[in-house]
Amino acid sequence: MSANKLKTLKTEVQSELVNNILPFWMTKMIDDRDGGFYGRIDGLGHVFNDADKGCVLNARILWTFSSAFRVLKNPGYLKAAERAKDYLLAHFFDKEYGGVFWLLDHKGEVKNGKKQIYAQAFAIYGLTEYYRITNDKTCFEKAIELFKLIEKYSYDINLDGYFEAFSREWSVADDLRLSAKDANEKKTMNTHLHVLEAYTNLFRVWKDDLLKKQLYRLIDVFTDKIVNNRTFNLNMFFDEEWNDKTDLVSYGHNIESSWLIYEAAVVLGDKDVIGKVKRICLMIADASKKGVMTDGSMIYEYFFNSGHIDSDRHWWVQAESVLGFLNAYTLSGQKEYLELSLAAWKFISSNLVDRQNGEWFWSVDKNMKPNLKEDKAGFWKCPYHDSRMCLEIIEKQNDI
């Protein structure tokens, strides 16, 4: 019975990926005037030709289409990946100080040159995935260059972990935040998660000793500092000395980390580490269940100091729910996790997929009303979470 459910899941997500998600980005987001991809399509479907272009969006498009080509071999995906790669190398790389810029205007001129480590990590993630399908030497070298810059400027040699952000010239920035909603702290769970993700992908193609050492350290940072050893939620914000400054539970990050940490251990290939993180990742998945509603969806955040609950169902949280609970099922064999994963996909299919205009809505509220005020595509609304969910299931379903 479980095998049949998984086969159906694979069929459905593959159809969603190739017939809805990827065509949206290939047909509606191509910027033939200024190059690369548009910076924004709003929730009503309006294209903003003059919108700024973020590095995170471009790098995530690069990863998405590179991964899609690796798994599905559609030459159109390779063409889209090449477009994203060309634009990233030509415009986002700082030829004077190194690293990638945070934000460009629509013409490719620097709008915000700060060196956010989060963006450096996503550039590594995308370039490495492109290298996996093409053996492009330049992409390989640029990914290693970014790794070395992160280690040179961001790694805390005294207390471990990575500092958030720097100026264009790599001096410490005053405003460290990814967005206005974040706390202005020196270390965050979010950046560490995506450095972990990027280093994992880089280690697949480059068995460097320092990279290996830092990947071990990142896993330890999560298990020893970021994961709350009492609740098994993730602590989100920290000062330089790792004092916790968190006042919320981010259920999406909880469940996303539960499979990314395990993936890092598997790529390292260390059985002892795999055994250690397996237990912890299942505990994180269990903690994440507190955010699951009766319809299978997962709420966004809970602020435990004020008691406020953000009950909107964000697109990326639901996608990570499908993957995180599916991973927990593969690790434990407990069918409850499989049912949680399938319920999350059912919710997505019924409520978040925009069958008229393509892609997924940013979110729906507790009454299942789509949020059209937020972007359909933009700085933070990328094809990364939903596409990755589909690709992971397609690629790994036969191993389950």
N, C-alpha and C positions, 0 to 999 in steps of 0.2 A: 504493500500500500504506500509506504513512504517513497519507494523508488518511483512509483507512478506519479506521485505528487511532485517530486523533484523534476521529473521529465516534463511534466506540464509547465512547471515554473520556468524551466529553461526555454521551452518553446515560446512562452508568452513574453518573457523579457527580451528574447532575441528579436521577436517581432516588434516590440516597442522600440528597441534600439535602432534597428535598421529601417523601420518604416516611419518613425516619428521623431526621435531625439536627434539623431545625426543629420537627417535631411534638413531639419530646421537650421542648423548651424551652417550647412553646406550651401543653402539656397538664400537664406535671409540675412546672414551676417557677413558675407563676403564684401569687403570694401574695395571695389574696383577703381574708385577715384583716388584714394590716398594710400592704398595698400593695406595688406593684412586683413583684419576683421574690424567691423564697426565696434564702437565702445559701448553702445547701448541700444536696446529695444525695450520700450516701456511695457507695462502690463496690458495696455490696450493694443499693442502690436505696432506702435509707431517707431520707425527707425530714426535715430538721431545721428545724421551724417557727421555732425561736428562735435560729437561727444568725445571726451578724453578717453585715452586707451590705457588700461591698467596692465601692469606686468603679470599680475596674478591671473587675470582672464586669459591673456595670450599664452602663458605657460601651461595653463590647464587645457586650453584648446589643443596645444601641441601634444600634451600627454594623451588626451582623449583619442585623437585621431591616429596617433602612433600606436597606441594600444589596440584600437579597433582594427587597424590593418594587420597587426601581429596576430590577432586572434581570428579575424574573418577574411583577410586577404583581398578585400575590395580595393582595387586601384584608386578609386575615388577618395578613399580615406587617406591613402598615402599622399595624394595630391594636396589635400587639406592640411595634413601634417607638415608637408614641405613648405606650404605657404606660411604657416605659423612659425616654423623654424627660421625661415628666411627673414621674417619681420623681427623676430626676437633678436637675431644676431645683428641685423642691420641697424636697429633703432634703440633697443632697450639696453644694450651693453655699453657701459661707460668706458670709452677708449682711453680716457685720461687717468682715472682713479681705480678702475676695475669694478666688477660687480654689475648688477642690473638696477636700472632706475625704477622707482615706484610708479610713476605716472608720466605719460606723454600727452600732448594735445593730439587732435585728430590728424595733424600733418606729420606726426612723428617727432616733434620737437619736445625737449624736456620741459615738463610742467612741474614736477616734484622729483628732485634727484636724490632723495634720501635712500639710504641702504637699509631697508627693512629686511631682517634675516628671514622672515616668512617668505618674502618674494625670492630671495636668493635660493631658498630651498625648493620652491616650486619650479624655478628655472632648471635646477639640477634634475628634478623629477621628470620634467618634460624632455630635456635634452638627452637624458639617459634612455628614456623610452624610445626616442627617435633613433638613437644609436643602436638599440637592440634590433631594429628592423632594417637598418641601412648600413651599419658599420661606418657611419660618417665620422671621420677622424676629427674634424673641427668640433663637432658636438661633444665628442668624448673629451677632448682637451678643454673645452669651455666648462664642462661639468666639473672636471677636476680643478680647474682654476677657481671656480666658485667655492668648491669644498675647501680649498686652501685659504681663501679669503675669510670664510666663516671661521675656520680654526684660528687664523691669525688675529682677527679682530673681535670675534664674538665669544669664543670659548673662555669660560672662567677657569683659569688654571688653579685658582685657590680653593674655590667652593663648588666647582663642577657646574655643568649646564651652560646655557647660551644666553647672552644679553640680547635684548629685543631689536634695537635700531640704532643707526648711526647716520651722521650727515653724509653728504655726497663724498666728502674727503675722508670718511671713516673716523671722524671724531664722535664722541658720545652725543647722541641727540637729546634734546630736552623733552620733546613729545615722543614717547616710545610706543604709542598706541597704534593698533591696526585700524581701529575705527573709534568714533566718538563714544560708543557704548562701552568700551573697554576701560579697565583701570590702568592708570599710567604707572605701571610697575616694571621693574627691570627684567623680570623673568616671568614667562607665562606658559601654561600648559599647551596652548594652541600652537605657538611657535615650536616648542619642543616636539610636539606630535608630528609636525610636518617636516622638521629636520630629520626625525627618525624615519619617516616615510621616504624622504629623498635619499638618505644614506643607505637605506635598505635596497632601493632600486640601483643605486650606484655600485653597491657591493656585488650585485648580480654580475656586473661586467668588469669590475676592477677590484681584485683581491689584495688591496693595499693594506699594509700592516697598521698604519695609523687609522685608516678608515674603520678597520675591524675593531680596533681598540675603542674608538669613539662610539661605535654602534653598541658594543657591550656597555659602555658607560651610559649611553642614552637609555637603554633598557633598565639599568640600575636606577637612573634618575626617576623613571616612572614608577618602578616597584617600590623604591625607598623614600621618595620625596613627593611625587605628584599624586599617586594613588593614596587616598585617605585610608589608613590601615584599620580604621574603625567602621566606616560606612562603605568603603570601596567605591565611593564616588571619586571623581577627579577634583583635586584642588586646582583652581584656575589661575590665580595670580599670587606672585611672590615678590618679596624684596630681594636684594642681592644675596642675603644670607639664608634664603629659603624659608623665611618666616611667612606663614600663610596669610594672605590678604583676601581670601575668597569669601563672598557672601551669597553664592548661588550654586545650584546644581544645573549643569548643562547636560541634559540627557542625551542629546545627539553626540556630543563629544565623548561621553561615557561609552556609548555603544560602539562608536567608531574606533576608539582606542582599544577596545576589547579584542578586535581582530587585527589591527595594525601592529600592536605590540607582539602578538603571537607570530605574525608574518615575519617580523624582524628576527625573531629567535629561530624560525625555520630556515631563513636565508643564511643565518650564521652557521646553522647545522650543528649546534652544540646541544647534545641530548639533555645535559643537566639544566641548561638555561631553558630549553623547551619545556621540561618538566616543571620548573619553577614558575614560568609565566603561564602555563596552562591553567594551573590552579587559580592564579590571580585573575586571569582574563575571564574565567568562568564566574568568579566572584563579582567582577565589574559588570558582567552581563546580568547577573542576578540583581545587582543594585539598580541597573537600568530598567528593570521591569516595573519599578515604582512609577515610571513615567508613562507606562502603557495604559491606554484607555480601553474600554470594553469593545470598541469598534476596531481594535488592532493598531490604532495610530499611537504615536508618541508625542507628548507635549514638548514644548520648547525648553522652558527654564522654570526653576523654582528658586525664589529668593528666600532663604531660610531666616534671615534677620527680620524681614518685614512680613513674611508669610505670603507674599505676592506670588501668584502662579501665572505664567504666560502660557495659556492653553492653546495658542495657535499651533497648527500642524505644518511646520516648515518642510519644504521639499527635501532638503538635504538630510534632515533628521530621519525622515521616513525611509529614505534610501539606505542610510547607514543602519537603520533598524533591521531591514531585510538581511543585510550582510552580517551584522554582528550576531544576530540570533541564529542565523544559518551556521556561522562558524562555531558558535557554542554547541549547536547540535552535532556537528562533526567531531568536536572534541569530547563530548560527553555521551552521545547516543540517546540523550533524553528527548523524547518526542515533543515535550512541552516547548522546547526551543524551536523546533521545526514549525510547530503550529503558530508560534509568535511571528516567525519569519513570513510564513504564508499569509497570515492575517495582515501584516504590514503591507505586503505586496497587493493584496486585495484592496486595501484602503487606498493605496496610491492609484491603482487602476481605476477605481470608482470615483475618486475625488480630486486628484491632483493632475492627472494627465489631461492636457488640453487637446481634445480630439478635433477641434475646429481649426485652431491656429498653430498647433504644433508645440512641442516641448511640454514642460510642466509649469503650473502656476507656482509662484513664490511660496504661497501657503494658502490654507483655508482656515477659517475661524471655527469656533466650537459649533457653529450652526452649518458648517460645510460651505460657507460662502467664500468663493475664490477672492484672494487679495489681488486686485488689479492696480493698486497704488504702487506696488513694488515692481521692479523690472522683471521682464521675461528673460532678458539677457543683459548682462552689465558687469560692472567691476566685480561684484560678488556672485552674480547669478551666471554660473558657468556650466558647461556640459560634463563636469567632472564627477560629481557625486552620483547622478543618475546613470550616466554611461558606465562608470566603474562598477556600480552595482550589477548592471546587466552583464558586463564583460567578465567579472569575477564568477558569476553563476554559469555563464556559457563555458568558460575555460575550465572550471573546477568541478562541474557537475558530475563528470565521470569518475572523479576521485572520491565522491561522497558515498 
